[in-house]
Amino acid sequence: MKIALLGPTHPFRGGIVHFNGNLAKALRSRQELNVDLFYWSKPYPTFLNAGAAASWPDEQSSTTFHQVGLSILSYTNPLTWIALIGLLRRGRYDIFITHWVHPVHFPVFKFLFTAIRFLTKTNICLIVHNCLPHEHVPGAAFMSKSVMKMAHRLVMHSLPESDLGIRIGLKKENIVTAFHPIYDQFALPTEPRESIKRDLGLRKIVFLFFGFIKPYKGLECLVEAFCNLAARYPDVSLLVVGEQFHETQGKNPENDPLLRNLPLDDPIRKQIVRIDRYVANEEDGRYFSVADVLVTPYLSVTQSGPLQVAYAFDKPVIASDLPAFRECVSHGESGYLFSTGDARDLEDKMELFMNQPVDSGQVRQYRWRFSWERYIELILDSQHTGIK
C-alpha cells in the first residue's frame, strides 16, 4: 500500500507536530507500507502567529524527532497547493492521510480534497483532532463539515467526537472511532529525581500541570483546589509547566492572575512552581520524572497530549470527568476522575491520591491499549469504512 502523509514538523511546535512525527515513524515501521511524507512550510496565516503560540518556530529543541520528507505546503501560497496535487497525481497513492485541527485550514483543504477527488484515485483519510474548535469561530461548523464530508475516512479520537460528527451531518459509515496514542518519544533525564526536585524547589508530593495554558484547560480550578489542599499539607507542590497561549511573559510574577487570591506573603505561593515558557523536547522528561501525578482539569476536551505523555512515563492522571477522559482514564486503575470544574471534588481526589496512590506498574499495564501499533491497524482497516 502506498501512502502520502501531510502534516506539520519541526521547526513548528505543539502536540500535532509530535503526533505527526510519531504517526510517520509508526507507518514507516510497517514493511508492507510505502510512505512518503509531505510537510507544511507555513501552516497558518501570519495574522494568527501573534496569538497562536503553537504556530511559532521551535528554536529551543535540539531533539526534533523529525522524519525525512518534503516541506512544500504554504498556507499563503496557492502555487504550493497546486504543486502538492501534482506530486500526489504522479505518486499514484492509495491513501492520502492528513490532519484536521482548526477551520482556519478550510480554504487549503477544500482545494486539495476537491483536486484529489477529481484528478486522482487516491482515498482521503482525515485524522480529526478537533471536530469543532474549543473557542468560538464564526462559520466553524459549516467549514468543518464541508471539508470532512469530502474525506473517505474520518478518524475520531473519542466516542463524543464521533457522535458530534454524526450530529453535524457526517456519514456514520465513514467514521472510525480510535483513540489518542501515547507520546513515547521523550526520554527520562540522567539527573537523579531528587536532584531535580531540589533544583526546582519541589516538596515531597508533586502534582503536575503540563502544556499550553488556555482558558478551557481549567487551570484556575486546579490552583483553587491545590491552595485548599496545601493549607493542610505543607509537603505538597504544584508544578505548572507551559506558556500562556497568548503572550504574558515578562509580566510581574507577583501579579500572576492565577494567584490573585493569594496574599503576597502567603507561604502557599512557595508551594507553586511555575515554568512559564515553552519547554524544549529534551526537557519534557525532566518534569514528568519529578511528578507523582499529572492533573488535567480541562473544562472541555477532545483529547490530551500531556495525558498520553504521562502514560508513556508510567505516571497516573487525575482528570476531569468528561466523556473523552472517561474513555482513557480508568478510575482507581490509571488515575482518578473528578467532577468537571468542581475545585472541592478535585481537592478530594488529590487527597485521595495522596492516601491511595496509583502504582506505576498499573499504568504501564493499562497504557498498552493506546499503542501506535493498535492505532495504525485501526485506521488502515478497510473493514471499518468504505476505503478499498
N, C-alpha and C positions, 0 to 999 in steps of 0.2 A: 504494500500500500504506500502510495506517495502522498506526503502531507506537506502543506505550506503553513507555517505558523507566523502570525503577525502579532507583535506586542512591543512594550517598552523595555529598554535595557539600560544599563549604565551608559552615560553618566546621570540618567534620571533616577529618582529615588521614590520610595514608597512601597507599600505592600504588593501592588500589582507588578512592579519590577521583579520583586523576589518570586512572586507566583509564576510569572512568565519564565524566569530562569529555571526554576525547578521543573516546570512543565516541559521545557525544551530538553533538559537533561533526561527526564523520565522517558520522553518519546524517543530520544536518540539511543537510549539503552536497549531498545527493542530491535533486535536484528532484522525482523521482518518489515520494519518501517524505514522508509527513505524520507528523511525530514530535512526541509530547507527552512531557514529562519530569515524572516524579514522584520526589520525594526523601524520604529518611528524615529525620524531625525528631529522632529518637532511635534510633540503630541498634543499641545494646547496652543490656542492663540495667545499672543503676547499680553493682551489685556488681563488674562487670568493669572499671570505669573506673580503679580504683586501680592495677591492674597492666597494663592494656592501653593502652599509650601511643598506639596507632593510633586509639583512640576519643576522645581528648581534643580539645577545640576547638583549631583553629589560630589563635592570636592573634598570630602573628609575621608572616604573609604578607600583603602588600598586593596582590600579584598572585595571583588565585584561579582563573582560567580557568573561571569559573562561567558556565553556560548557564541562561537563564531557564526556570524550571519551578515546580512546586507542591510545597512542603515539607509533607508530610502524614503520613507513616507513623511512628508511635511504637511501639517495641518493647513498652512497658509499658502501652499504652492500646488495648485491643481495639476500642474505638469507632472509632479511626482505621483499623483493618483493614477494618471494615465500610464506612467512608466511601470508602476506595480502591476496594473492589469496586463500589460504586455508580457511581463515576466510570468504571470500566472497562466496566460494562454499558452506560451511556449513550453512551460513546465508540465502541462497536462496532468495536473494534480488531481488526486481522488478527493481529497478533503482540504478545505481552507479553514483553519482554526484561528479565531481572534477573540478579543475581549470587549464586552460592553460594560463600561464603567459609569458613563455620565452622558446625558443628552447633548452635551456640547459637541460630541463627535457625530451628531446626526448628519451633517452635510457630507462628511467624508465617507461614512459607511453607506449612506444611501446611494452615493455614486458607485462605490466599489461593489456593493452587493448587486446593484442593477446590472452593471457590466459583467460580473461573474455569471449571473444567471442567463444573460443573453448571449454572451460570447464564449462561454466555456461549458464543460460538462462537470465542473467541479462542484461538490456539495459544500455547503457552508455550515460550519459548526461554531456557534456563538456561545462563549462562556459568559454568563450573565452574573457579574459581581454585585450589581445593584439593579433590580428590575426598574425601580424608580429611585431618584436621589433622596437622601435624607433631608436636604434643605429644599425649600420651595423653589421650583424653577418653572416659570410660565411655559406652558406647552409641553411639559416633560412627558406626560402620559401619551400624547399624540406622537411625539418624536420617538419615544422608546418603542411603542407598539409598531410604528411604521417600519422601523429598522428590524426589530426582532421577528416580525412576520415574514421577512424575506429569507430568514435562515432555515435550513433544512432540519437542523438540530439545535435545541436550546438547552444548555447545561445550567441548571439552577443549583444553588448550594444549600438549600433547605426546603422543607415542605411549605412553609409560609410563602417563600418566594415563588414556588411553583403555583400555589393557589392564587397568588396575586397576578401572575402571568395569565392564568386562565380567566380571572375576573376582568382583565383589561382586553380580553379578546384573542389571546393566543391559543393555538390548537394544542390540546392536551397530548395528542399522539406525537407531537414534535418535541415535547419537554422530557428531559432526563433529570430526575432529582438525584443529585450527587451529594457531595459534602466538601468542606474546605480541607484539603490535605495539610499535613504538618509541614512546618518550615524547619527542616532538619539540617540546613546548611551551615548554621552558626556553630562556632567552636567554643568550648569551655576555655577559660583563661588558665595560664600556667601558674599565676599567682594564687597562693592559698586563699581560701574563702575568708578566713578570719582576718587575714591581712587586708583584704579589700573592704571588709566591714569597718575595720579601724580607720582606714583611709577615708571612707565616706562618712564616718561618724554615726554608724548604724548600731542599733542595740540588739538584744537577743533575738527577737522575732521580727521579721521584716515582711511587710505587706507591700507588694509592688503594683504600681500602675505604669503601663508602658505604651507608648505610641503618640501620634499626633493628638493634640488636645483640641477637641471640638465640642460645641455645646451638647450634641446628642449623646456624648460618651459619659455624661453624668458624674464628672469628677467632683463637682460640688457636693453631691450626695456622699461620696466616699470620704471626703475631707470632714464633713459633719460627723459621720459615723466614727471615723478614726479619732477625732478630737474627744468625743464622748468616751471612747474606749481608753484612750491614752490617759485620761484623767484618773482612771482606776488602775492602769497598768503602765508604770514608768519604763518597763523594759521592752516596749514595742516601738517600732519605727515604721513610717510610711515613706516609701521611696517612689517619687514621681519622676519618671524619665520620659522626656519628649517635649518638643517645642509646640508653642501655640500655632495653630493652623494659620492664623493671622498674626502678623508681627507684633510682639510685645517685648522683645529682647531690648535690654538697655534701660528698662524701667526700674525704678527703685524697688528692691525686693520687699522693703517694709510696707509698700503699698500693694502687695500682691493681692488681687481680688479674691483668690481662693482662701486667703487667711484674714479677710477683712473683719471677721467677727472675733478674732483673737487679739487681745491687747499685745502691744509690742514686747512687754516684759513677761508674757505668759510662757512658762517653761515648755509647754507642748510644742511651741514653734521649733524647738531644738530636736523634737522627735520626727519632724517632717523634713525630708531631704529632697531638694529639687535639683534635677539635672535639666535645666531649661534650654535645651539646644537639640539639634539633630544629632543622633548617635551613629557613629560610623559602624559599618557592618562588623568589624573585628571587635567592637566594644560590647555588642549585644550580650554575649555570653557572660561578660563581667557582671552585669546587673541581674541576670537571671540566676547566676550561680549563688548570689548572696540572698536571694529572695526565698522565703519559705512558701509563699503562695502568691499567685497573680490575682488581682481583683479587677474584674471587668464590669463596672457599674452602669453599663450603657442603658440609655432610655429607649433606644430603638437599635435594631441590629439586623443585618442580613448574614453577616459572617464576621469573624475576628481573626486577623493575622496574629496579633500578640498571643491569643489563646493557643493557637497551634504552635507558636514558638515555645510557649510554656510546656506543652505536652512533649515537645521534642527534647526538652531538658528534664523531663520527668517531674515537672512541677504541677501541683494541683491548682485548681482555679475556683475562686468564689465569684459567681456570675449572677447577674440579674435574671429573674425568672421570665425571660422572653422565649417565645416558641423556638426561635433559631438556636438559643443556648440550651434549651431542654433537649435538643437533638444531639448535642455534643458534650454536655456535662452531665454525668451520672451522679446524682446526689448521694454523697457518702462513699462513692467509689473513685471518682476522679476529682471531686471537689464538693462544693455546696452551692445551692441556689437560694437567693433571697428575693423578696417581693420588690419588683422594679420601682425605683425611686423612693423606697422606704428606708431612710437612714437608720431608723431604730432596728429594723429587721436585719439590715446589713451589719450593724454593730453586733447583734446577737450571733450572726453566722461567723463573724470574725472571732468572737469569743469562743464559739463552738469549735472552730478550727484550732484554737489555742489549746483547748481541753481534749479534743479528739482529732488530732492532725491526720490528714490523709497520707498514707505511705507512698513514697515514690515508686515502689515496686508495683503498686496497684495501678498507678498512672501509666507505667511502662506497659503493663498488660492490656490496659484499656485503649491505648493510642493506636494499636495495630490497625484498627478499623478505618483510620484516616491516612493510610499509606498511599503513596503515589502509584504504586502498582495496582491497587484496587481502583484508584481514580481513573487511570488510563484504560483499564479493562471496561469500566462502566461507560465512559464517554465514547469509546470506539465500538461498542457492542451494537451491531446493526439491528439486533432484535428489538432494541428499545425504541427506535424511531424509523422513519422512512428512508434512512440512508442505506443504499445498497452497495 
